[in-house]
């Protein structure tokens, strides 16, 4: 049977004798006296003894157990491809190959300690070999990258968004403050005092707070005497701060709360502040420097960052809804 014959759907063909032949799309045509032939090897997905399971049977099974779910995903893929073509958005083979190579290398090194045989065994449990899983991954990655590029190409960034990003990065009005801090927490202070022999009864909240304040005041005296802040910061209970000289990235120091923000605002540049008590613990602060940034000078860079940023959940949901609403999609009842 030719491909054309297989794909024709003929509702009714009437012969001169009045016989009615009903055909379904993709079904074989059986004439009187003919015998059903075995399915082509390319159409067989599995076998159980002499029984073969074909692609058509598997497709019908998926319809029965999964309903419209896989069909919706197939339609979403088609809608994305059509929108990408309209906008001249593409995903290159190189992008997909790089993404696959990075995933495989990461899995191999971090999850399987470089043992590829174990990784292949894990894929086999999921019904895949390396080639088949690569195919699945590439399909999913292409869809992901197409959605990202479509959102980026149609995203509109307004003035308010740019201003918000500007102040998030540089502070209110573009006044950026470079801050270092040393943190003492109750939990770590308690552990340190216990290691020195303090009993549970001695380690009340009041006693812990007093110990932290005393230690912080001692550090401030050392700093005023010329000690390097980076050396003091090595004792910080903030692990990242202990490793990088107490530097707080960008405007992230504002997360410590209003007491911390007020202390920084009141402190002149190149001066120390503290002890400052916040819900996080006790801080010694160094306002290292301040610098003023111009919004207009930063606008092109901020605009480029905003337009190229990965889409958030809402943007992806909006894209999906728009593609469905602007296309005539009809899913017929499954039971017919």
C-alpha positions in Angstrom: 0.0 0.0 0.0 1.3 3.4 -0.9 1.8 6.2 1.7 -1.0 8.1 0.0 -3.4 5.2 0.4 -2.5 4.8 4.0 -3.2 8.4 4.8 -6.5 8.7 3.0 -9.7 8.7 5.1 -12.6 7.5 3.0 -16.0 7.7 4.7 -17.9 5.5 2.3 -17.3 3.9 -1.1 -20.4 2.4 -2.7 -20.1 -0.2 -5.3 -22.7 -1.1 -8.0 -23.8 -4.0 -5.8 -24.5 -1.6 -2.9 -21.6 -2.9 -0.8 -20.3 -0.3 1.7 -16.6 -0.2 2.4 -15.6 1.9 5.5 -12.0 3.0 5.8 -10.3 4.7 8.7 -7.3 7.0 8.3 -4.1 4.9 8.4 -5.9 1.6 8.5 -5.2 -1.2 6.1 -7.7 -2.0 3.3 -8.9 -5.6 3.5 -10.7 -6.9 0.5 -12.6 -10.2 0.3 -10.2 -13.0 0.1 -7.2 -11.0 1.1 -5.0 -11.8 4.0 -3.7 -9.4 6.6 0.1 -9.0 6.2 2.6 -8.7 9.0 3.4 -5.1 10.0 6.6 -3.6 8.6 9.6 -4.0 11.0 9.8 -0.2 11.4 6.3 -0.2 12.8 7.0 -2.8 15.5 8.0 -1.4 18.9 8.0 -4.6 21.0 7.1 -8.3 21.0 5.8 -10.8 23.5 6.5 -14.3 22.3 4.8 -14.3 18.8 2.7 -11.2 19.6 4.0 -7.9 18.3 3.1 -4.4 19.5 3.0 -1.8 16.8 3.3 2.0 16.9 -0.4 2.3 16.2 -1.3 0.1 19.2 1.1 2.0 21.4 -0.5 5.3 20.2 -4.0 4.0 21.0 -2.8 2.9 24.5 -1.3 6.3 25.2 -4.6 7.9 24.3 -6.5 5.5 26.7 -4.2 6.0 29.7 -3.0 9.6 29.2 -6.0 11.3 27.6 -5.3 14.6 25.9 -2.1 15.3 28.0 0.6 14.2 25.4 -1.6 15.7 22.6 -1.6 19.1 24.3 2.2 18.9 24.6 2.5 18.1 20.9 0.2 21.0 20.0 2.3 23.3 22.3 5.4 22.3 20.4 3.7 23.0 17.1 2.5 26.4 18.3 6.0 27.3 19.5 7.5 26.3 16.2 5.0 28.3 14.2 5.6 31.4 16.4 9.4 31.0 16.2 9.1 30.8 12.4 7.0 34.0 12.3 9.6 35.8 14.4 12.6 34.2 12.6 13.7 32.8 15.9 15.9 29.6 15.7 17.8 27.3 17.9 21.0 26.0 16.3 22.4 22.4 16.4 25.4 23.9 18.1 23.4 25.3 21.0 21.7 21.9 21.5 24.9 20.0 21.3 26.6 22.3 23.8 23.7 21.9 26.2 23.7 18.1 25.9 27.4 17.9 26.3 27.3 20.1 29.5 24.4 18.0 30.9 26.2 14.7 30.2 29.5 15.9 31.7 27.8 17.3 34.8 25.9 14.1 35.4 28.9 11.9 34.8 31.2 13.9 37.1 28.9 14.9 39.9 26.4 12.0 40.1 28.4 9.1 38.9 32.0 10.0 39.8 33.1 9.6 36.2 31.8 6.1 35.8 29.9 6.1 32.5 28.8 2.5 32.9 26.7 3.4 36.0 25.1 6.4 34.2 24.2 4.1 31.2 22.7 1.6 33.7 20.6 4.4 35.2 19.3 5.4 31.8 18.5 1.8 31.0 16.3 1.6 34.0 14.4 4.5 32.6 14.1 2.8 29.2 16.8 4.7 27.4 20.3 4.4 26.1 22.5 7.5 25.6 21.3 8.1 22.0 17.6 7.9 22.8 17.9 10.1 25.9 19.9 12.6 23.9 17.1 12.8 21.5 14.6 13.4 24.3 16.8 16.0 25.9 17.4 17.9 22.6 13.7 18.1 21.9 12.9 19.4 25.4 15.9 21.8 25.2 14.9 23.2 21.8 11.4 23.9 23.2 12.8 25.6 26.2 15.2 27.8 24.2 12.6 28.7 21.6 10.3 29.9 24.4 13.1 31.9 26.0 14.0 33.5 22.7 10.4 34.3 21.8 9.8 35.9 25.1 13.0 37.9 24.8 12.2 39.1 21.3 8.7 40.3 22.3 9.4 41.6 25.8 8.8 45.3 26.4 10.8 46.9 29.1 9.3 50.1 30.5 10.9 53.0 32.3 9.7 51.9 35.7 11.3 48.5 35.3 14.6 50.1 34.3 14.5 52.4 37.3 13.7 49.5 39.7 16.7 47.5 38.3 18.9 50.5 38.5 18.2 51.1 42.2 18.3 47.4 43.0 21.8 47.3 41.7 23.1 50.7 42.8 20.8 51.7 45.7 18.2 54.5 46.0 19.0 57.3 43.6 22.0 55.4 42.3 24.1 56.0 45.4 26.0 52.8 45.8 27.5 51.9 49.2 30.3 49.3 49.5 29.9 47.6 52.8 31.8 45.0 54.8 30.6 43.4 57.9 31.5 40.9 60.6 28.6 38.9 62.1 28.3 37.1 65.4 25.3 34.8 65.8 23.9 33.3 69.0 24.0 29.7 67.6 27.7 29.9 66.7 28.6 31.8 69.9 26.9 29.2 72.0 28.8 26.4 70.3 32.1 28.2 70.8 31.4 28.9 74.5 30.4 25.3 75.0 33.6 24.2 73.4 35.4 26.3 76.1 33.6 24.5 78.9 30.5 26.7 79.5 27.5 24.9 80.9 24.0 24.9 79.5 22.8 26.9 82.5 25.4 29.6 81.9 24.4 30.0 78.2 21.2 32.1 78.6 20.1 34.4 75.8 21.2 37.4 78.0 24.6 35.8 78.5 25.1 35.1 74.8 24.1 38.6 73.8 26.5 40.1 76.3 29.3 37.9 75.0 28.6 38.9 71.5 28.5 42.6 72.3 31.7 42.4 74.3 33.5 40.6 71.4 32.3 43.1 68.9 33.4 46.1 71.0 36.8 44.4 71.2 37.0 44.2 67.4 36.1 47.8 67.0 39.0 48.8 69.3 41.3 46.7 67.2 40.1 48.3 64.0 40.5 51.8 65.5 44.1 50.8 66.5 44.8 49.9 62.8 43.9 46.3 62.4 42.8 45.2 58.9 39.1 44.6 58.6 39.7 41.6 56.4 41.6 40.0 59.3 38.8 40.6 61.7 36.3 39.3 59.2 37.9 35.9 59.2 36.2 35.3 62.5 32.7 36.1 61.1 30.0 33.6 61.7 28.8 34.4 58.1 30.8 31.7 56.2 30.9 33.6 52.9 31.9 36.8 54.7 34.7 35.0 56.5 36.1 33.9 53.2 35.9 37.2 51.3 36.9 39.8 53.9 33.3 40.5 55.0 32.3 42.1 51.7 28.6 42.2 51.1 27.8 42.0 47.4 26.1 45.1 45.9 23.1 46.3 47.9 22.5 42.9 49.6 23.5 44.4 53.0 19.9 45.9 53.1 18.6 42.4 53.8 19.9 42.6 57.4 17.0 44.9 58.2 16.3 48.5 59.2 18.8 48.6 62.1 21.6 47.7 59.8 20.4 50.0 57.0 20.2 52.9 59.5 23.6 52.3 60.8 25.1 52.3 57.3 23.2 55.5 56.4 24.5 57.3 59.5 28.1 56.1 59.1 30.5 58.3 57.1 32.5 56.6 54.3 35.7 54.8 55.4 34.4 54.6 59.0 33.3 51.7 61.3 29.9 51.3 62.9 28.7 49.0 65.7 28.0 47.0 67.5 24.7 46.8 65.6 22.0 44.4 66.8 19.6 42.8 64.3 17.6 39.6 64.2 20.6 38.0 62.6 22.9 38.7 65.5 25.5 41.4 66.3 27.4 43.2 63.5 30.5 45.2 63.1 30.2 47.3 60.0 32.7 49.1 57.7 31.3 51.5 55.2 34.2 51.2 52.8 33.1 53.7 50.2 30.2 55.4 48.4 29.9 56.2 44.7 27.2 57.9 42.6 25.9 56.3 39.4 24.1 58.0 36.5 20.9 56.4 35.3 21.2 57.5 31.7 24.8 56.2 31.5 23.6 52.8 32.7 20.4 52.7 30.7 21.8 50.8 27.6 23.4 48.1 29.7 20.3 47.8 32.0 18.0 47.6 28.9 20.1 44.8 27.4 20.1 42.9 30.6 16.4 43.2 31.0 15.7 42.1 27.4 18.0 39.1 27.6 17.1 37.9 31.1 15.6 34.4 31.3 11.8 34.5 31.2 10.0 34.1 34.5 7.1 31.7 35.1 4.5 34.3 34.4 6.1 35.3 31.1 6.1 31.7 30.0 2.5 31.2 31.1 1.5 34.4 29.2 3.2 33.1 26.0 1.5 29.8 26.2 -1.9 31.4 26.7 -1.4 33.9 23.8 -0.4 31.1 21.4 -3.5 29.1 22.2 -5.8 32.1 22.1 -4.5 33.3 18.7 -4.7 29.9 17.1 -7.7 27.8 16.2 -7.0 24.6 18.1 -9.7 22.0 18.4 -9.2 18.7 20.3 -11.9 16.2 19.5 -13.4 13.9 22.1 -11.3 10.8 22.7 -14.3 8.4 22.9 -15.7 8.3 19.4 
